[in-house]
Amino acid sequence: MTTMPNFEALYKNFTEALPKGLLTLHQDLEKNMRVAFEATMRRMNLVTREEFEIQSAVLTKTRARLEALEVRVTALETARSPQVESFNQPPPPSA
């Protein structure tokens, strides 16, 4: 999972502010912060850019197919419309 650039900058500033003598604490803190951050990101149900691009492509294709089907339905309804009207009209009066 990739991390956000803003988090990386914040994390770097925070950890660099720690005294270098606390290297073990620094490493433990780094490990725990990364685990907590990644767990939070997973709970947020975020998707990767690749997954987003794939779903966008699928949606674009689906929209195009829907529009084509709407045009076909409209054409079929228009072609059928005169036939339906002739069935709904009363028969001509007999002389």
N, C-alpha and C positions, 0 to 999 in steps of 0.2 A: 504494500500500500504506500502510495506516495504521500508525503506530508506537505502542508501548505507552506509557501515561502515565508509568510508573516510569522508563522509559528517557529520556523527555523531561526529567523532573526531574533525573535523574542527569547527563544531558548538559548541561543548563543550568547546574547547579552547577559542573561541571567547567570549562566554557568561560568562565564568569564569573570563575573564579579565575585565569585567565590574565591577564597584564598587557595593558592596552589597547594598548600600543605594538607589540605583536606581532599586529596586526590581520590581516596577510597569513597568518601562521602559524595564527591563529585560524580564518580562513575555510577554509584548506586542511584543517585538522584537522576542522572541521565537515563538510566535503564528504566526506572520507575515512571518517570515523566513520559517517556516514549510509549510504554505499555498503556498507561492511563489515557494518553492522547489517542492512540490507535483504537482502544476500546470505545472511547467516546465517539470517534468517527464511525466505527462500525454500527453503533447504536443509532446513529443519525440516518442510516439507510442511504448513504451517498453512493453514487456510482462513479466509475472511472470515466475519463473523457472518451475512451474507446467504446465503452458500453453506450454512452450517451450518443455518440456519432452513429453507431449501429442502429439504435432505436429511432434516431432522427431520420435515417435513410428509410427504415421500414415505414415510418409514419408518412413520409413524403410519397413513397410508392403507393401506400394504402389510400392516401388522399386522391392521388391521380386516378386510381382504379375506381374510387367512389364517384368522382366527377364524371368519368366515362360512363359508368352505370347510370348516373342521373340523366345524362344526355340520352342514353338509349331508352330509358323508361319514359322520358318526356316524348321522344319520337314515337314510341309504341302507343302511348296514350293519345297522341295527336292523330296517328293513323287509325286508331280504333274509335275515336270519338264520333265520326260521322256514322259508323255502323251502329253504335250504341244509341244515338239519337233516332235512327230510323226504327229501331225496335221499340222505343218509347213513344213514338207518335201513333195516334189512333189510325186505324185503317181508313182509307178514303171512303166517303159515303157512296153507297150503291144507288144507281139511278132507277 
